[in-house]
Amino acid sequence: MYTPKITGYATLVEVRIVLTLAQPAGTFPIAGTMTCLPRRMLLDTTDRDEVTAVIGGLLCEHQLLVEGPAAQFHAQVRDCAVGDLRLAHFKYGTAFTVKSQPLGRYVVNFTINGVSRIRHGRASAVAGSGQATVFSPRAESELTWTPETEVLSLVVPKTALEEHFRRLSGIGSGEIVFEPQVGADTAQLLRSLIGAALRASDGGLFDMPEAVSWQMRDAILTAMLLELRHDHSELLTSLRGSEAKRLCDAATSVMRRQLAIPASIPRIAAELGVSERSLQVSFRHELDTTPSARFKQLRLEAVHDALLRLRPEDSTVTQVASDVGGFFHLGRFAREYLAMFGEHPSATLHRQTG
């Protein structure tokens, strides 16, 4: 059995940047010209009892009330697996209402066509084309569709999402309660990842390699937790910030130990057990700089402090620059020192005797 792996928030930020840049802002990758939907037929019937039985197994037991012309009722459900997640495309052909007990799992319904209205516990939401609604496990639900409604559902086992949250945050969450309404211009990473998973498997017509499928699964769960509002969102945000700060602090400690013989940034990242890109993203997020720029700043500050302590007759700028800060290109060092401290290094060395 493949064991999913989380490599840290900074790597996830990198994934967010790459995928959202590849997807034009405001688009919905499961609709329109970018359509890629599940293609493996799970259900194709006009028998309402069969629908109730099959969908009851996929989601939960429910009561299906057809409100439009009975002759137009024709349920088609296609699905696709991504690890232990399911992507299901629903189209029923007529207006109906479903009343259900608590789902026992998390479900995100992306409305492709028509209008979907829900009541979920004490909350309610309406989703037109491109919008979405979210169901949490514990509340009872009522869902109503117009005749032309088509929905793509992301079905997530309760334990899968809650365990993923624990692995991201380091703490247990219990049930996570989502806000039910999702706008058309939000959750772009989640939409992109779902579209990518569907394209990679040709809508579920063939199986992705197990490792790829579970990596896609992990990415979808991460995007769901980061982009959809829920009662643990602020906690997850604060933990992400703390993790990035801890990584910056750890890298800075390594740098301070190696001022005179500077290690490369990839080597520092390897020592900390993260990717170089993760280190870059964390420094940009927390300090608005790069690891290499921060390392150079620390080395220049160490040389500056040493020049203030030493006397001209005891040392030279060249010796201090190389022995303390690991600078051997003296012309470049002098320019960078002047830019940072507003004076030449020789002026700092001679300051107390001037």
BELHU-V227498 format. One record per residue. RES is the residue in one letter. PHI is phi in whole degrees, 0 to 359 (NA if undefined). OMEGA is omega in radians with two decimals (NA if undefined). D_FIRST is the distance of its C-alpha to the first C-alpha in Angstrom with 1 decimal. Layout:
((RES;PHI;OMEGA;D_FIRST) (RES;PHI;OMEGA;D_FIRST))
This chain:
((M;NA;3.14;0.0) (Y;288;3.10;3.8) (T;257;-3.14;6.4) (P;299;-3.08;9.5) (K;227;3.05;12.7) (I;253;-3.08;16.3) (T;255;3.06;19.1) (G;120;-3.06;22.1) (Y;296;-3.09;24.6) (A;299;3.08;26.8) (T;297;-3.14;24.1) (L;292;3.07;23.6) (V;298;3.11;27.4) (E;299;3.11;27.3) (V;299;3.12;24.9) (R;303;-3.10;27.3) (I;298;-3.07;30.2) (V;297;-3.05;28.9) (L;285;3.13;27.8) (T;288;3.05;30.8) (L;291;3.13;33.2) (A;286;-3.09;31.7) (Q;244;-3.14;32.4) (P;304;-3.10;36.1) (A;300;3.06;36.9) (G;84;3.14;37.3) (T;274;-3.14;35.7) (F;237;-2.94;33.2) (P;287;3.11;30.6) (I;250;-3.06;29.9) (A;217;3.04;33.5) (G;62;-3.07;36.7) (T;289;-3.11;36.6) (M;258;-3.05;33.0) (T;302;2.94;31.7) (C;210;-3.02;28.2) (L;243;3.05;27.1) (P;305;-3.06;24.6) (R;238;-3.14;25.9) (R;277;-3.03;24.0) (M;288;3.08;26.5) (L;260;-3.04;25.3) (L;206;3.07;28.9) (D;212;-2.97;32.4) (T;203;2.98;35.1) (T;252;-3.11;38.3) (D;270;-3.09;37.6) (R;294;3.10;37.2) (D;294;3.11;35.9) (E;295;3.10;33.1) (V;300;-3.12;32.2) (T;300;-3.12;32.3) (A;290;-3.07;30.0) (V;290;-3.13;27.3) (I;290;3.04;27.4) (G;299;3.09;27.5) (G;286;-3.13;24.1) (L;285;-3.08;22.7) (L;244;-3.14;24.5) (C;195;3.06;26.8) (E;296;-3.08;30.0) (H;204;3.09;32.9) (Q;249;-3.10;36.4) (L;255;-3.13;37.2) (L;245;3.12;40.9) (V;281;-3.07;42.1) (E;252;3.09;44.9) (G;268;3.12;45.8) (P;301;-3.08;47.3) (A;299;-3.11;45.3) (A;293;-3.13;45.9) (Q;271;-3.13;43.9) (F;290;3.11;40.8) (H;209;-3.05;38.1) (A;275;3.03;34.5) (Q;234;3.14;32.1) (V;229;3.08;28.4) (R;241;-3.08;25.9) (D;219;-3.11;22.3) (C;208;3.12;19.4) (A;261;3.01;15.7) (V;229;-2.98;14.3) (G;63;3.09;10.8) (D;263;3.05;11.9) (L;267;3.06;15.4) (R;236;2.96;18.1) (L;246;-3.06;21.1) (A;232;3.12;24.0) (H;255;-3.07;27.5) (F;249;3.00;30.2) (K;210;-3.03;33.9) (Y;248;3.02;36.2) (G;85;3.13;39.6) (T;207;3.13;41.7) (A;288;3.12;42.1) (F;201;3.03;40.3) (T;232;3.07;39.3) (V;242;3.03;36.2) (K;245;-3.05;36.4) (S;221;2.96;33.3) (Q;286;3.09;32.3) (P;310;-3.03;29.8) (L;289;-3.09;26.7) (G;76;3.12;24.3) (R;204;3.10;22.3) (Y;262;3.14;23.2) (V;224;3.02;24.7) (V;247;-3.14;26.4) (N;258;3.05;28.9) (F;269;-3.14;30.3) (T;279;-3.12;33.6) (I;267;3.06;34.3) (N;223;3.07;37.7) (G;77;-3.09;40.0) (V;227;3.08;39.9) (S;241;3.09;37.5) (R;245;3.13;38.9) (I;227;2.86;37.0) (R;237;-3.05;38.0) (H;227;-3.00;35.2) (G;62;3.11;36.5) (R;267;-3.09;39.6) (A;261;3.07;38.6) (S;218;-3.13;39.3) (A;202;3.08;38.5) (V;231;-3.11;39.6) (A;233;2.99;37.6) (G;268;-3.09;39.3) (S;304;3.13;37.9) (G;90;3.11;35.6) (Q;268;-3.10;35.2) (A;212;3.03;32.5) (T;230;-3.07;32.1) (V;234;3.08;29.5) (F;248;3.03;28.8) (S;263;-2.93;27.5) (P;293;-2.82;26.2) (R;266;-3.02;29.3) (A;273;2.99;32.3) (E;290;-3.02;33.9) (S;223;2.96;34.3) (E;222;-3.04;36.8) (L;228;3.14;36.3) (T;233;3.12;39.0) (W;242;2.97;38.8) (T;281;-3.03;41.7) (P;303;-3.05;42.0) (E;270;-3.03;40.7) (T;295;2.96;37.7) (E;232;-3.08;34.3) (V;226;2.95;31.3) (L;256;-3.09;27.8) (S;254;2.95;25.6) (L;262;-3.08;22.5) (V;252;-3.00;20.8) (V;238;3.07;18.7) (P;302;-3.10;17.4) (K;304;-3.09;19.5) (T;293;-3.12;17.0) (A;296;-3.11;15.0) (L;290;-3.09;18.2) (E;290;3.06;19.6) (E;291;3.11;16.7) (H;295;3.07;16.8) (F;300;-3.14;20.5) (R;298;-3.13;20.2) (R;290;3.09;18.1) (L;288;-2.98;20.7) (S;260;-3.07;23.7) (G;86;3.13;22.9) (I;226;3.07;24.3) (G;282;-3.06;23.4) (S;244;-2.90;24.9) (G;68;-3.14;25.0) (E;291;3.08;25.6) (I;259;-3.10;26.4) (V;253;-3.10;29.4) (F;268;2.92;29.9) (E;291;-2.97;33.3) (P;284;-3.03;33.4) (Q;260;3.08;35.2) (V;231;-3.11;33.8) (G;287;-3.12;36.3) (A;292;-3.08;36.2) (D;261;-3.13;36.6) (T;242;3.08;33.7) (A;58;-3.11;29.9) (Q;294;3.12;30.2) (L;295;3.13;27.0) (L;300;3.13;25.1) (R;298;-3.13;27.0) (S;297;-3.13;26.4) (L;293;3.09;22.7) (I;297;3.10;22.6) (G;299;3.14;25.0) (A;295;3.13;23.0) (A;296;3.13;19.8) (L;292;3.13;22.1) (R;293;-3.10;23.8) (A;297;-3.13;20.8) (S;254;-3.05;19.7) (D;52;3.11;23.4) (G;70;3.12;23.2) (G;92;3.14;20.1) (L;288;3.00;21.9) (F;222;-3.07;19.1) (D;276;2.99;15.4) (M;290;2.98;14.7) (P;307;-3.02;12.3) (E;304;-3.12;8.8) (A;297;3.13;9.5) (V;295;-3.13;12.9) (S;301;-3.11;12.1) (W;285;3.03;10.2) (Q;294;3.07;13.1) (M;297;3.11;15.5) (R;302;3.14;14.2) (D;299;-3.12;14.8) (A;296;3.11;18.1) (I;296;3.12;19.2) (L;296;3.12;18.7) (T;297;3.13;20.5) (A;298;3.11;23.3) (M;299;-3.12;23.7) (L;288;-3.10;24.2) (L;278;-2.96;26.6) (E;258;3.14;28.6) (L;266;-3.10;29.1) (R;288;3.11;31.5) (H;209;-3.02;30.4) (D;285;3.06;31.7) (H;247;-3.06;29.5) (S;300;-3.10;30.4) (E;295;3.10;33.1) (L;297;-3.13;31.0) (L;295;3.12;28.2) (T;297;-3.12;30.9) (S;293;3.11;32.6) (L;291;3.10;29.5) (R;298;3.14;28.8) (G;297;3.13;32.4) (S;296;3.13;32.2) (E;296;3.11;29.2) (A;297;3.13;31.0) (K;294;3.12;34.1) (R;298;3.13;32.4) (L;293;3.10;31.1) (C;297;3.14;34.6) (D;296;-3.14;36.2) (A;295;3.13;34.0) (A;295;3.13;34.7) (T;296;3.10;38.4) (S;297;3.09;38.5) (V;298;3.14;37.1) (M;298;-3.10;39.8) (R;297;3.13;42.5) (R;281;-3.01;41.8) (Q;231;-3.08;42.1) (L;296;-3.06;45.1) (A;282;3.10;47.3) (I;232;-2.98;44.6) (P;296;3.03;42.3) (A;280;3.08;38.7) (S;288;3.11;37.2) (I;298;3.07;35.1) (P;302;3.13;32.0) (R;291;3.09;32.5) (I;296;3.12;32.9) (A;300;3.13;29.7) (A;297;3.12;27.9) (E;297;-3.14;29.5) (L;272;3.11;28.3) (G;78;3.10;24.7) (V;231;3.09;24.9) (S;282;3.09;25.6) (E;300;3.14;29.3) (R;296;3.10;29.0) (S;300;3.12;27.7) (L;295;3.12;30.7) (Q;300;-3.10;33.0) (V;295;3.14;31.9) (S;296;3.12;32.2) (F;296;3.12;35.7) (R;294;-3.11;36.8) (H;292;-3.03;35.5) (E;271;-2.97;37.1) (L;242;-3.12;40.0) (D;55;3.10;40.8) (T;208;3.10;40.9) (T;251;3.09;38.8) (P;301;-3.12;37.7) (S;294;3.11;40.2) (A;293;3.11;43.0) (R;294;3.13;42.3) (F;297;3.14;42.2) (K;295;3.10;45.5) (Q;299;3.13;47.0) (L;298;-3.14;46.2) (R;293;3.11;47.8) (L;295;3.12;50.9) (E;296;3.12;51.3) (A;295;3.09;51.1) (V;295;3.14;53.8) (H;300;3.14;55.9) (D;297;3.14;55.8) (A;293;3.14;56.8) (L;296;3.11;59.7) (L;290;-3.09;61.0) (R;277;-3.02;61.1) (L;273;3.05;62.6) (R;256;-3.09;66.2) (P;304;-3.11;67.2) (E;285;-3.11;69.0) (D;263;-3.06;65.8) (S;201;3.08;63.3) (T;234;3.09;62.9) (V;300;-3.12;60.6) (T;300;-3.14;59.1) (Q;297;-3.11;58.2) (V;294;-3.12;56.7) (A;301;-3.10;54.7) (S;279;-3.05;53.1) (D;285;-3.07;52.9) (V;262;-3.04;51.6) (G;250;3.13;49.8) (G;69;3.11;48.9) (F;265;-3.14;51.0) (F;238;3.04;52.7) (H;265;-2.92;53.7) (L;292;3.11;56.7) (G;296;3.10;57.8) (R;295;3.11;54.5) (F;303;-3.10;54.2) (A;298;3.13;57.7) (R;294;-3.13;56.9) (E;292;3.10;53.7) (Y;296;3.13;55.5) (L;299;-3.14;58.4) (A;296;-3.06;56.2) (M;275;-3.00;54.4) (F;248;3.08;57.4) (G;74;3.07;60.4) (E;207;3.10;62.2) (H;286;3.14;62.1) (P;300;3.11;60.6) (S;295;3.12;64.1) (A;292;3.10;65.5) (T;294;-3.14;63.0) (L;297;-3.09;64.0) (H;265;-3.02;67.7) (R;302;-3.03;67.5) (Q;284;3.11;68.8) (T;251;-3.09;71.6) (G;281;NA;72.7))
